[in-house]
């Protein structure tokens, strides 16, 4: 050490840089516009804290692109009034978590962590294999799930009536189909030969 450490020779470990003081007159070099330039978006407060996807006010790209339709598409959110939001559980999850003879209900699925809560309906899907005999109660089932559960000797209980697609009703007074050209047309009948009585009357009139 060159000397004793005391209050007169204390120095920071690294040279300190003076804070930039803006708006303190033209002579300071950072007066008038304070280094922001003239007008424009970057001269405003909060201009460097734009949210993700902001494109300066124009229509952003995620709104210009087409959306994928369907109840499970993230682009289709929020879910409309004619769609439902369900927790889906596959038969492979049931085979991995439960032993044969177990009666599976939404409450049991929540206890085992397969669903988060009971506020949504539960739908059983048929992905995977199932060999154990299980009694499953849920709000909805896929066709393949019903086949695999019943094929293993188990039973299926619908907590809601199965969804049946509505048939389209034909509107009354719909325009009739136009017949194809030539269809339904008949050949003109040949003229009938005059009878004997008609021939005699014609001769009398001529005389």
C-alpha positions in Angstrom: 0.0 0.0 0.0 1.2 3.5 -0.8 -0.3 5.0 2.3 -2.8 4.6 5.0 -6.5 4.5 4.1 -8.3 7.5 5.5 -11.1 9.9 4.6 -8.8 12.1 2.5 -7.8 9.4 0.0 -11.0 7.4 -0.4 -11.8 6.7 -4.0 -14.4 4.5 -5.7 -13.2 1.2 -7.1 -14.4 2.3 -10.6 -14.6 5.8 -12.0 -18.2 7.2 -11.7 -19.9 8.6 -14.8 -21.7 11.8 -14.4 -25.5 11.6 -14.8 -26.9 13.1 -18.0 -28.8 16.2 -17.1 -31.2 17.2 -19.9 -33.3 20.3 -20.4 -30.8 22.6 -18.7 -30.3 25.2 -21.4 -28.9 25.3 -24.9 -25.3 25.6 -23.7 -25.4 22.3 -21.9 -25.8 20.4 -25.2 -28.9 18.6 -24.1 -31.3 21.5 -24.0 -34.4 22.4 -26.0 -35.5 18.9 -27.2 -33.4 17.0 -24.5 -31.9 14.6 -27.1 -35.3 13.3 -28.3 -35.5 15.1 -31.7 -38.5 17.0 -33.1 -41.9 15.4 -32.7 -42.8 11.9 -33.7 -43.6 8.8 -31.7 -40.1 8.4 -30.2 -40.3 11.9 -28.7 -43.3 11.0 -26.5 -43.3 9.6 -23.0 -43.5 5.7 -22.9 -42.4 5.4 -26.6 -39.8 2.7 -25.7 -42.3 0.5 -23.8 -44.4 -0.8 -26.7 -46.4 -4.0 -26.2 -45.5 -7.0 -28.2 -47.0 -7.0 -31.7 -47.5 -3.2 -31.8 -46.9 -1.9 -35.3 -47.2 1.8 -34.9 -51.0 1.9 -35.0 -51.5 0.1 -38.3 -53.4 -3.2 -38.5 -51.1 -5.8 -36.9 -50.1 -8.9 -38.7 -51.9 -11.3 -36.4 -55.1 -9.6 -37.2 -54.4 -9.5 -41.0 -53.8 -13.3 -41.2 -56.6 -15.8 -41.5 -57.9 -17.6 -38.5 -58.2 -21.3 -38.1 -61.8 -22.2 -37.2 -62.9 -24.8 -34.6 -63.6 -25.1 -30.9 -60.1 -26.2 -30.1 -58.3 -23.5 -32.0 -56.6 -20.7 -30.0 -57.5 -18.3 -32.8 -61.2 -19.1 -32.2 -61.2 -17.8 -28.7 -63.2 -16.6 -26.9 -65.4 -19.6 -27.3 -68.8 -18.7 -28.8 -72.2 -19.5 -27.5 -72.6 -22.7 -29.6 -69.3 -24.2 -28.5 -68.4 -25.9 -25.3 -65.2 -26.0 -23.3 -64.4 -29.4 -21.8 -61.6 -31.3 -20.1 -60.5 -34.2 -22.3 -59.2 -37.4 -20.7 -58.0 -40.3 -22.8 -58.6 -44.0 -22.1 -54.8 -44.4 -21.8 -54.8 -42.1 -18.8 -57.5 -44.1 -17.2 -55.6 -47.3 -17.8 -52.4 -45.8 -16.2 -54.1 -44.4 -13.1 -56.9 -46.8 -12.1 -57.2 -50.5 -11.4 -59.8 -52.8 -12.7 -63.2 -52.5 -11.1 -62.8 -48.8 -10.2 -65.8 -46.5 -10.6 -64.5 -43.3 -12.2 -66.3 -40.0 -11.7 -65.4 -36.4 -12.4 -64.7 -36.0 -8.6 -62.2 -38.9 -8.7 -60.5 -37.5 -11.8 -60.0 -34.2 -9.9 -58.5 -36.0 -6.9 -56.0 -37.8 -9.1 -55.1 -34.6 -11.0 -56.4 -35.5 -14.4 -58.6 -32.4 -14.4 -58.3 -29.1 -12.7 -61.8 -28.5 -11.3 -65.4 -29.4 -11.7 -66.6 -26.2 -13.4 -66.2 -27.7 -16.9 -67.6 -30.8 -18.4 -65.4 -33.9 -18.8 -65.1 -35.8 -22.1 -63.5 -39.2 -22.4 -61.5 -39.7 -25.7 -60.3 -42.9 -27.2 -56.6 -42.4 -27.7 -54.6 -45.3 -26.3 -55.4 -48.8 -25.2 -57.6 -50.0 -22.3 -57.6 -53.6 -20.9 -59.0 -53.0 -17.4 -62.7 -53.2 -16.7 -63.8 -49.8 -15.6 -67.1 -48.0 -14.8 -66.8 -44.5 -16.2 -69.2 -41.6 -15.6 -68.6 -38.4 -17.7 -70.5 -35.7 -19.5 -69.5 -36.9 -23.0 -67.7 -39.8 -24.7 -66.2 -40.2 -28.1 -67.3 -43.1 -30.2 -64.0 -44.8 -30.0 -63.8 -44.4 -26.2 -67.2 -46.1 -25.8 -66.1 -49.0 -27.9 -62.8 -49.5 -26.0 -64.4 -49.2 -22.5 -67.3 -51.5 -23.4 -64.9 -53.8 -25.2 -62.9 -54.3 -22.0 -66.0 -55.2 -20.1 -66.7 -51.8 -18.5 -69.7 -49.6 -18.5 -70.3 -46.0 -19.7 -72.6 -43.6 -17.9 -73.6 -40.3 -19.6 -74.0 -37.4 -17.2 -75.6 -35.4 -20.0 -77.7 -36.8 -22.9 -75.6 -37.6 -26.0 -75.4 -34.9 -28.6 -77.5 -35.6 -31.6 -76.9 -33.5 -34.7 -80.0 -31.6 -35.9 -81.5 -32.4 -39.2 -82.0 -29.7 -41.7 -85.6 -28.7 -42.3 -86.7 -28.0 -45.9 -88.3 -24.6 -46.2 -91.9 -24.5 -47.4 -92.4 -23.0 -50.8 -89.0 -23.8 -52.1 -88.6 -23.6 -55.8 -89.3 -26.8 -57.6 -86.6 -28.4 -59.5 -86.5 -27.4 -63.2 -86.9 -30.3 -65.5 -84.2 -31.1 -67.9 -84.7 -30.0 -71.5 -86.6 -32.7 -73.4 -87.7 -34.5 -70.3 -91.5 -35.1 -70.1 -92.2 -34.0 -73.6 -94.4 -36.2 -75.7 -94.8 -36.4 -79.5 -97.8 -34.7 -81.0 -100.7 -37.1 -81.7 -101.4 -37.8 -85.4 -104.6 -36.3 -86.8 -107.5 -38.8 -86.7 -109.1 -39.8 -90.0 -112.6 -38.4 -90.6 -115.5 -40.8 -89.9 -118.0 -41.8 -92.6 -120.8 -39.7 -91.1 -118.6 -36.6 -91.1 -117.6 -37.2 -94.7 -121.3 -37.4 -95.8 -122.1 -34.1 -94.0 -119.2 -32.4 -95.7 -120.4 -33.5 -99.1 -124.0 -32.3 -98.4 -122.7 -28.9 -97.3 -120.6 -28.6 -100.5 -123.7 -29.3 -102.7 
